[in-house]
Amino acid sequence: MKKKTISLRKQFLTRLFVVLVMIVMLTTLLQIFLIKQQITNTLNEESNLISQSIEHGIKATDEAGQSIEHQIDLKLVSYADHISDLLGDKDWQDITNEELLQIKDKLHIAGITILAEQGDDIVGVKATDEQEIGFSFKKINYLDGYNDMRARLDGKPVKGAISYQDEQSHVLPITQSGSHDENPKFFKYAYYVKPGTHYIIDPYVEANEVYQYTASVGPNTWIKQVIEGNHYVKEIAVLNPQVFKEPELAAKLYPPKSKIVFGTFKLGNAQDTEILKDIASNSKKVNYISNHGGASNYVMFLPVDKERVIYAVLDYGKITTPLYRHSMVLVASGLIAVIALFLLTAKFFNRIYENIQRIKAQIKSLESKDFTATSSVTDNSELSSLSESANRMVKSLNLVLLNTSEQASKAQKLSVSLEKDANESVQQMYTISTEMTMYQRETVDDVLYFLDKVEESANSSDKDDNIQYVLEHIEAIREKAKSSSIVTTDLTITLSDFLTSLHDQSKETADISNALLKSIREFKLS
């Protein structure tokens, strides 16, 4: 079967198109890969900066808060000791609430409560706040608090969570008041037992002093600064995963716990809650892409310790849009460049292809025996040189064939004339040969007859030396006469054969000339 011919232009343009499409696809995939890498790096960098900033704020606040809290602890202990001095050696029954109010106003503290044994419990018996009277850790089912109070009355070390302790006193961290159920309040409590007495003096101050510092230089301030200084950030918070896992911890009297330690958690969803519950059991960094209100967000959870996790929400769209826009610009510019390259290459190759077609048409004309065909390529390239060489070759072949045709014509005329002359010469030679042969035979016969008569005369005469000489040479002359006849006959026959051969060869030459002229006439030479 004949194979289907595919033009060189179609092959070239098809392969070029396929290669360029593959380049565009590979470039696009590479761009997507690099953009994803860049997005990942940007998100990691932003989240690391945010987490480091907030973590630094937490650590700074913790250190400053502990220092301030320690000063407050010492101040509360000094207040308790001063109150015991003001009360003197009175028993708790002799202390009045009015007296405690005067001392409170004098010291500018939040309140004072006197705790004493009543039955098998330790309750508030005197207080500047009526809600504190009758308060008992047992009543609120906080047995750790009761045990601490029992150890303090017995002069034993307190084993619970405390921020300061000495022989006569201990101080709790900031704690929710157990006597203010409707409107929870937080205070710092000190418990002091004066040597020689059997009741507990409990001065306390509001936690605002520590909270005010936290509000001004603590994590909330850091969070606000980060949100204002970074347009990618939507929300930041410090969360307590333990409270998310066990919500009842938020209602526990001590230590006070809250789901949101700092910041806000307005964008949080059920998935975030499940993640925090999991972090409570398995502390690890978690991040994912969420969709909130139709907007994509990058959500990050970074554990600081068991009870604090930094939560940050970044605007995924703001981070990725410039990168994707930049990538699209690169892809578009690359695509435009590829299209321009394709068009320029196609135009350039089309010009080359057209020149090749000109030379191809010339070769096809030569193939059809048209030796006047020429090609015109003027782009000063190798094809132009090839066209000029082909034109010169055609011109040379044209001249050769014209000369050959001319010489063949001459050869034909000469061969025809030679054939005619040879034919006439053969006829004449046949005539001359016949006449000469007959004449020679007659002459030989006459010579032989004469010799025979001479021999007869000699034989009949007296034999002398001359006669003997004649008789001896008569036979030789007879043989020469015969030989002369034979030679003449052979010569005429040979000459006749030569002329016949010359006639045949001239005829053959004429045939060859005719065939050559016929072949040359098939070429177009002018």
C-alpha positions as CSV (number, residue, x, y, z in Angstrom):
1,M,0.0,0.0,0.0
2,K,1.2,3.5,-0.8
3,K,2.0,5.4,2.4
4,K,0.1,8.7,2.9
5,T,2.4,11.6,2.5
6,I,2.4,14.3,5.2
7,S,3.8,17.6,4.3
8,L,7.0,18.8,6.0
9,R,5.2,22.0,7.1
10,K,2.3,20.1,8.7
11,Q,4.8,17.8,10.5
12,F,6.9,20.7,11.7
13,L,4.0,22.9,12.8
14,T,2.3,19.9,14.5
15,R,5.4,18.9,16.4
16,L,6.2,22.5,17.3
17,F,2.6,23.0,18.6
18,V,2.8,19.8,20.7
19,V,6.2,20.8,22.1
20,L,5.0,24.3,23.0
21,V,1.8,23.0,24.5
22,M,3.8,20.6,26.6
23,I,6.1,23.4,27.7
24,V,3.1,25.5,28.7
25,M,1.6,22.6,30.6
26,L,4.8,21.8,32.4
27,T,5.4,25.5,33.1
28,T,1.9,25.9,34.5
29,L,2.2,22.8,36.7
30,L,5.6,24.1,37.9
31,Q,4.0,27.5,38.6
32,I,1.2,25.8,40.6
33,F,3.7,23.8,42.5
34,L,5.8,26.8,43.3
35,I,2.8,28.9,44.2
36,K,1.6,26.2,46.6
37,Q,5.1,26.0,48.1
38,Q,5.1,29.8,48.4
39,I,1.7,29.9,50.0
40,T,2.8,27.2,52.5
41,N,6.0,29.1,53.3
42,T,4.1,32.4,53.6
43,L,1.5,30.8,55.9
44,N,4.2,29.1,58.0
45,E,6.1,32.4,58.2
46,E,3.1,34.4,59.2
47,S,1.8,31.9,61.6
48,N,5.3,31.5,63.2
49,L,5.6,35.3,63.5
50,I,2.2,35.6,65.1
51,S,2.7,32.6,67.4
52,Q,6.2,33.8,68.5
53,S,4.8,37.3,69.1
54,I,1.9,36.1,71.2
55,E,4.0,33.5,72.9
56,H,6.5,36.2,73.8
57,G,3.7,38.4,75.1
58,I,2.4,35.5,77.2
59,K,5.8,34.8,78.7
60,A,6.5,38.5,79.3
61,T,3.0,38.8,81.0
62,D,3.6,35.6,83.0
63,E,6.9,36.9,84.3
64,A,5.7,40.4,85.0
65,G,2.4,39.0,86.4
66,Q,4.3,36.6,88.7
67,S,6.5,39.5,89.9
68,I,3.5,41.7,90.6
69,E,1.5,38.9,92.1
70,H,4.4,38.1,94.5
71,Q,4.5,41.7,95.6
72,I,0.7,41.6,96.1
73,D,1.2,38.4,98.1
74,L,3.7,40.0,100.4
75,K,1.5,43.1,100.7
76,L,-1.6,40.9,101.6
77,V,0.5,39.0,104.3
78,S,1.6,42.4,105.7
79,Y,-2.1,43.5,105.7
80,A,-3.1,40.3,107.5
81,D,-0.4,40.8,110.1
82,H,-1.4,44.5,110.6
83,I,-5.0,43.5,110.9
84,S,-4.1,41.0,113.6
85,D,-2.3,43.8,115.5
86,L,-5.3,46.1,115.2
87,L,-7.6,43.3,116.5
88,G,-5.3,42.5,119.4
89,D,-5.9,39.4,121.4
90,K,-9.7,39.4,120.9
91,D,-11.5,36.2,120.2
92,W,-13.4,36.1,117.0
93,Q,-16.7,36.4,118.9
94,D,-15.5,39.8,120.1
95,I,-14.8,41.2,116.7
96,T,-17.5,43.2,115.0
97,N,-18.3,43.7,111.4
98,E,-18.1,47.4,111.9
99,E,-14.6,47.1,113.2
100,L,-13.6,45.1,110.2
101,L,-15.2,47.7,107.9
102,Q,-13.1,50.5,109.5
103,I,-9.9,48.5,109.1
104,K,-10.9,47.7,105.4
105,D,-11.4,51.4,104.7
106,K,-8.2,52.3,106.4
107,L,-6.1,49.8,104.4
108,H,-8.1,50.4,101.1
109,I,-8.6,46.7,100.5
110,A,-11.6,44.9,99.0
111,G,-12.7,43.2,102.2
112,I,-11.9,41.1,105.3
113,T,-13.4,37.9,106.4
114,I,-12.9,36.0,109.7
115,L,-13.1,32.2,109.3
116,A,-13.6,30.0,112.4
117,E,-14.6,26.5,113.3
118,Q,-18.3,25.8,113.7
119,G,-19.1,22.2,114.3
120,D,-17.2,20.1,111.7
121,D,-16.9,23.0,109.3
122,I,-14.9,26.2,108.9
123,V,-17.1,29.1,107.9
124,G,-17.1,32.8,107.6
125,V,-18.2,34.2,110.9
126,K,-17.4,37.9,110.5
127,A,-17.0,39.9,107.3
128,T,-17.1,43.2,105.7
129,D,-19.3,41.7,103.0
130,E,-22.6,40.1,104.2
131,Q,-22.4,37.5,101.5
132,E,-19.2,36.2,103.1
133,I,-20.8,35.4,106.4
134,G,-21.7,31.7,106.5
135,F,-19.5,30.9,103.6
136,S,-18.0,27.4,103.7
137,F,-15.9,25.5,101.3
138,K,-17.8,22.4,102.2
139,K,-21.1,24.0,101.3
140,I,-19.8,24.6,97.7
141,N,-18.3,21.1,97.7
142,Y,-14.7,22.3,97.4
143,L,-13.0,19.9,99.8
144,D,-9.5,21.0,98.8
145,G,-10.3,24.5,100.1
146,Y,-11.7,23.1,103.3
147,N,-8.5,20.9,103.8
148,D,-6.3,24.0,103.2
149,M,-8.3,25.9,105.9
150,R,-8.0,23.0,108.3
151,A,-4.2,22.7,107.7
152,R,-3.9,26.5,108.3
153,L,-5.8,26.3,111.6
154,D,-3.7,23.3,112.7
155,G,-0.4,25.1,111.8
156,K,0.4,22.6,109.1
157,P,1.8,23.4,105.6
158,V,-0.9,23.9,102.9
159,K,-0.7,21.4,100.1
160,G,-3.1,23.0,97.6
161,A,-2.4,25.4,94.8
162,I,-1.0,28.6,96.4
163,S,1.1,31.5,95.2
164,Y,2.9,32.2,98.6
165,Q,3.2,30.4,102.0
166,D,5.0,30.9,105.3
167,E,4.4,29.5,108.8
168,Q,1.4,31.7,109.7
169,S,-0.1,32.4,106.2
170,H,-0.6,31.4,102.6
171,V,-1.9,33.3,99.6
172,L,-4.0,32.0,96.8
173,P,-3.6,33.0,93.1
174,I,-6.4,35.1,91.7
175,T,-9.5,33.1,92.4
176,Q,-13.2,33.4,91.8
177,S,-15.3,34.3,94.8
178,G,-17.4,31.4,96.0
179,S,-19.9,33.7,97.7
180,H,-20.8,35.8,94.5
181,D,-22.8,33.3,92.4
182,E,-25.0,35.7,90.4
183,N,-22.1,38.1,89.4
184,P,-18.8,36.2,89.6
185,K,-15.9,38.2,91.0
186,F,-12.2,37.5,91.2
187,F,-10.0,38.3,94.2
188,K,-6.7,37.5,95.7
189,Y,-7.1,36.0,99.1
190,A,-4.6,35.7,102.0
191,Y,-5.2,33.4,105.0
192,Y,-3.4,34.3,108.2
193,V,-3.5,32.7,111.7
194,K,-2.1,34.8,114.5
195,P,-0.1,32.8,117.0
196,G,-2.2,32.1,120.1
197,T,-5.5,32.4,118.2
198,H,-7.7,29.8,116.5
199,Y,-9.3,31.7,113.7
200,I,-8.3,32.8,110.3
201,I,-7.9,36.4,109.1
202,D,-8.7,36.6,105.4
203,P,-8.0,39.9,103.8
204,Y,-8.5,40.1,100.0
205,V,-8.0,42.5,97.2
206,E,-9.6,42.6,93.7
207,A,-7.6,41.2,90.9
208,N,-7.8,44.4,88.9
209,E,-4.3,45.4,89.8
210,V,-2.9,42.4,88.0
211,Y,-5.5,42.5,85.2
212,Q,-4.9,46.1,84.5
213,Y,-1.2,45.4,83.9
214,T,-2.2,42.5,81.7
215,A,-4.6,44.6,79.7
216,S,-2.0,47.3,79.1
217,V,1.1,45.2,78.3
218,G,-0.2,41.6,78.2
219,P,-1.3,39.2,75.5
220,N,-4.5,41.2,74.7
221,T,-2.4,44.2,73.8
222,W,0.0,42.0,71.8
223,I,-3.0,40.5,70.0
224,K,-4.4,43.9,69.2
225,Q,-1.1,45.2,67.9
226,V,-0.6,42.1,65.8
227,I,-4.1,42.3,64.3
228,E,-3.6,46.1,63.5
229,G,-0.1,45.6,62.1
230,N,-0.9,42.5,59.9
231,H,-3.7,42.8,57.4
232,Y,-3.7,39.0,56.9
233,V,-4.8,38.4,60.5
234,K,-8.6,38.1,61.2
235,E,-8.6,36.8,64.8
236,I,-6.2,35.7,67.5
237,A,-6.9,34.2,70.9
238,V,-5.3,32.2,73.6
239,L,-7.6,29.3,74.4
240,N,-7.7,26.7,77.2
241,P,-8.2,23.3,75.5
242,Q,-8.9,21.6,78.9
243,V,-12.1,23.7,79.3
244,F,-13.2,22.8,75.8
245,K,-12.8,19.2,76.6
246,E,-14.3,19.5,80.1
247,P,-16.7,22.5,80.1
248,E,-17.4,22.0,83.8
249,L,-14.0,23.4,84.6
250,A,-15.4,26.8,83.7
251,A,-17.7,26.6,86.7
252,K,-15.0,25.4,89.1
253,L,-14.2,27.9,92.0
254,Y,-10.5,27.4,91.9
255,P,-8.5,27.8,89.9
256,P,-10.7,29.9,87.7
257,K,-10.7,28.6,84.1
258,S,-12.1,30.0,80.9
259,K,-12.3,28.7,77.3
260,I,-10.9,32.0,76.1
261,V,-7.9,33.2,78.1
262,F,-7.1,36.1,75.8
263,G,-8.5,37.5,72.6
264,T,-11.7,36.5,70.8
265,F,-13.0,33.2,69.4
266,K,-15.8,34.5,67.2
267,L,-14.8,32.7,64.0
268,G,-14.5,29.4,65.9
269,N,-16.7,26.5,64.7
270,A,-17.5,22.9,65.7
271,Q,-14.3,21.6,63.9
272,D,-12.2,24.0,66.0
273,T,-13.8,22.8,69.1
274,E,-13.0,19.1,68.2
275,I,-9.5,20.1,67.4
276,L,-9.1,21.8,70.8
277,K,-10.5,18.7,72.6
278,D,-8.0,16.6,70.7
279,I,-5.1,19.0,71.6
280,A,-6.2,18.7,75.3
281,S,-5.3,15.0,75.1
282,N,-2.6,15.1,72.5
283,S,-0.7,18.4,72.4
284,K,0.4,19.1,68.8
285,K,0.3,21.9,66.3
286,V,-2.7,21.8,64.0
287,N,-3.5,24.0,60.9
288,Y,-6.1,23.7,58.2
289,I,-8.0,25.7,55.6
290,S,-11.6,26.5,56.6
291,N,-14.5,28.3,55.0
292,H,-16.3,30.8,57.1
293,G,-19.1,33.0,55.6
294,G,-17.9,32.2,52.1
295,A,-14.3,33.3,52.8
296,S,-11.4,30.9,53.0
297,N,-9.3,31.1,56.2
298,Y,-6.1,29.6,57.4
299,V,-6.7,28.4,61.0
300,M,-3.7,27.5,63.3
301,F,-3.5,26.0,66.7
302,L,-0.2,26.2,68.5
303,P,0.0,24.7,72.0
304,V,2.0,26.7,74.5
305,D,1.4,24.4,77.5
306,K,-1.4,22.1,78.6
307,E,-3.8,24.9,79.4
308,R,-2.9,27.5,76.7
309,V,-3.1,27.2,72.9
310,I,-2.5,30.1,70.5
311,Y,-5.3,30.3,68.0
312,A,-4.9,32.4,64.9
313,V,-7.1,32.9,61.8
314,L,-5.5,34.3,58.7
315,D,-7.2,35.6,55.6
316,Y,-6.3,32.8,53.1
317,G,-7.7,34.8,50.2
318,K,-5.5,37.9,51.0
319,I,-2.4,35.7,51.2
320,T,-3.1,33.6,48.1
321,T,-4.7,36.2,45.8
322,P,-1.5,38.2,45.1
323,L,0.5,35.0,44.7
324,Y,-2.0,33.6,42.3
325,R,-2.3,36.9,40.5
326,H,1.5,37.0,40.1
327,S,1.4,33.4,38.9
328,M,-1.3,34.2,36.4
329,V,0.6,37.1,35.1
330,L,3.7,34.9,34.7
331,V,1.6,32.1,33.0
332,A,-0.2,34.6,30.8
333,S,3.1,36.3,29.8
334,G,4.6,32.9,29.2
335,L,1.6,31.9,27.1
336,I,1.8,35.1,25.1
337,A,5.5,34.5,24.5
338,V,4.8,30.9,23.4
339,I,2.1,32.0,21.0
340,A,4.4,34.8,19.7
341,L,7.2,32.2,19.3
342,F,4.8,29.8,17.5
343,L,3.6,32.5,15.1
344,L,7.1,33.8,14.4
345,T,8.5,30.3,14.0
346,A,5.5,29.3,11.8
347,K,6.0,32.4,9.6
348,F,9.7,31.8,9.4
349,F,9.2,28.1,8.5
350,N,6.5,29.0,6.0
351,R,9.0,31.2,4.2
352,I,11.5,28.3,4.2
353,Y,8.7,25.9,3.2
354,E,7.7,28.2,0.2
355,N,11.3,28.3,-0.9
356,I,11.6,24.6,-0.6
357,Q,8.4,24.3,-2.6
358,R,9.9,26.5,-5.4
359,I,13.0,24.2,-5.6
360,K,10.7,21.2,-5.3
361,A,8.6,22.5,-8.3
362,Q,11.8,23.0,-10.3
363,I,12.9,19.4,-9.5
364,K,9.5,18.1,-10.5
365,S,9.8,20.0,-13.8
366,L,13.2,18.5,-14.4
367,E,11.6,15.1,-13.5
368,S,9.1,15.8,-16.3
369,K,12.0,16.6,-18.7
370,D,11.5,20.3,-18.7
371,F,15.1,21.6,-18.8
372,T,14.0,25.2,-18.9
373,A,12.6,25.2,-15.3
374,T,14.3,27.5,-12.8
375,S,13.6,28.6,-9.2
376,S,13.9,32.0,-7.6
377,V,14.9,32.1,-3.9
378,T,16.3,35.5,-2.7
379,D,16.5,35.2,1.1
380,N,20.3,35.0,1.1
381,S,20.2,31.7,2.9
382,E,21.4,28.2,2.1
383,L,18.2,27.6,0.1
384,S,19.1,30.6,-2.1
385,S,22.5,29.0,-2.7
386,L,20.8,25.7,-3.4
387,S,18.4,27.4,-5.9
388,E,21.3,29.1,-7.7
389,S,23.2,25.8,-7.9
390,A,20.1,24.0,-9.3
391,N,19.6,26.8,-11.8
392,R,23.3,26.5,-12.9
393,M,22.9,22.8,-13.2
394,V,19.7,23.1,-15.3
395,K,21.5,25.6,-17.6
396,S,24.5,23.3,-18.0
397,L,22.3,20.3,-18.7
398,N,20.3,22.4,-21.1
399,L,23.4,23.3,-23.0
400,V,24.7,19.8,-23.0
401,L,21.4,18.5,-24.4
402,L,21.2,21.2,-27.0
403,N,24.8,20.4,-28.1
404,T,24.0,16.7,-28.1
405,S,20.9,17.3,-30.1
406,E,22.9,19.4,-32.6
407,Q,25.6,16.7,-32.9
408,A,23.0,14.0,-33.2
409,S,21.4,15.9,-36.0
410,K,24.7,16.1,-37.8
411,A,25.4,12.5,-37.1
412,Q,22.0,11.6,-38.5
413,K,22.7,13.6,-41.7
414,L,26.1,12.1,-42.1
415,S,25.0,8.6,-41.4
416,V,22.1,8.9,-44.0
417,S,24.6,10.3,-46.6
418,L,27.1,7.6,-45.7
419,E,24.4,4.9,-45.9
420,K,23.4,6.2,-49.3
421,D,27.0,6.4,-50.6
422,A,27.8,3.0,-49.1
423,N,24.8,1.5,-50.8
424,E,25.8,2.9,-54.1
425,S,29.4,1.9,-53.6
426,V,28.4,-1.6,-52.8
427,Q,26.4,-1.9,-56.0
428,Q,29.3,-0.4,-58.0
429,M,31.8,-2.6,-56.2
430,Y,29.6,-5.7,-57.1
431,T,29.7,-4.6,-60.8
432,I,33.4,-3.8,-60.8
433,S,34.2,-7.0,-58.9
434,T,32.3,-9.1,-61.3
435,E,33.9,-7.4,-64.3
436,M,37.4,-7.6,-62.9
437,T,37.0,-11.2,-61.9
438,M,35.7,-12.1,-65.4
439,Y,38.5,-10.1,-67.0
440,Q,41.1,-11.6,-64.7
441,R,39.9,-15.1,-65.4
442,E,40.0,-14.4,-69.1
443,T,43.4,-13.0,-68.9
444,V,44.6,-16.0,-66.8
445,D,43.0,-18.4,-69.3
446,D,44.8,-16.6,-72.2
447,V,48.1,-16.7,-70.3
448,L,47.6,-20.3,-69.5
449,Y,46.8,-21.1,-73.1
450,F,49.9,-19.2,-74.2
451,L,52.0,-21.0,-71.7
452,D,50.6,-24.3,-72.9
453,K,51.5,-23.5,-76.5
454,V,55.0,-22.3,-75.5
455,E,55.4,-25.5,-73.6
456,E,54.3,-27.6,-76.5
457,S,56.7,-25.6,-78.8
458,A,59.5,-26.1,-76.4
459,N,58.9,-29.8,-76.0
460,S,59.0,-30.2,-79.8
461,S,62.2,-28.2,-80.2
462,D,65.7,-29.3,-79.4
463,K,66.5,-29.1,-75.8
464,D,69.1,-26.6,-75.0
465,D,69.7,-24.6,-71.9
466,N,67.3,-21.8,-72.8
467,I,64.6,-24.2,-73.7
468,Q,65.2,-26.0,-70.4
469,Y,65.0,-22.8,-68.5
470,V,61.7,-21.9,-70.2
471,L,60.2,-25.2,-69.4
472,E,61.3,-25.0,-65.8
473,H,59.7,-21.6,-65.3
474,I,56.5,-22.1,-67.2
475,E,54.9,-23.9,-64.3
476,A,55.9,-21.2,-61.9
477,I,54.4,-18.5,-64.1
478,R,51.3,-20.7,-64.5
479,E,50.9,-20.8,-60.7
480,K,51.4,-17.0,-60.3
481,A,48.8,-16.4,-62.9
482,K,46.4,-18.6,-61.1
483,S,47.3,-16.9,-57.7
484,S,46.8,-13.5,-59.2
485,S,43.3,-14.4,-60.3
486,I,42.5,-15.8,-56.9
487,V,43.9,-12.7,-55.1
488,T,42.0,-10.4,-57.4
489,T,38.8,-12.4,-56.7
490,D,39.5,-12.3,-52.9
491,L,40.2,-8.6,-53.0
492,T,37.0,-7.8,-54.7
493,I,35.1,-10.0,-52.4
494,T,36.7,-8.4,-49.3
495,L,36.2,-4.9,-50.6
496,S,32.6,-5.8,-51.3
497,D,32.1,-7.2,-47.8
498,F,33.7,-4.1,-46.3
499,L,31.4,-1.8,-48.2
500,T,28.4,-4.0,-47.2
501,S,29.5,-3.7,-43.5
502,L,30.0,0.0,-43.9
503,H,26.5,0.3,-45.3
504,D,25.1,-1.7,-42.3
505,Q,27.0,0.4,-39.8
506,S,26.0,3.6,-41.4
507,K,22.4,2.4,-41.3
508,E,22.8,1.5,-37.6
509,T,24.3,4.9,-36.9
510,A,21.4,6.5,-38.6
511,D,19.0,4.5,-36.4
512,I,20.9,5.5,-33.3
513,S,20.9,9.1,-34.3
514,N,17.2,9.0,-35.0
515,A,16.6,7.3,-31.6
516,L,18.8,9.9,-29.8
517,L,17.0,12.8,-31.6
518,K,13.7,11.3,-30.7
519,S,14.7,11.1,-27.0
520,I,16.1,14.6,-27.0
521,R,12.9,15.9,-28.5
522,E,11.1,14.7,-25.4
523,F,13.0,17.3,-23.3
524,K,11.9,20.9,-23.2
525,L,15.1,22.9,-24.0
526,S,13.7,26.3,-25.1
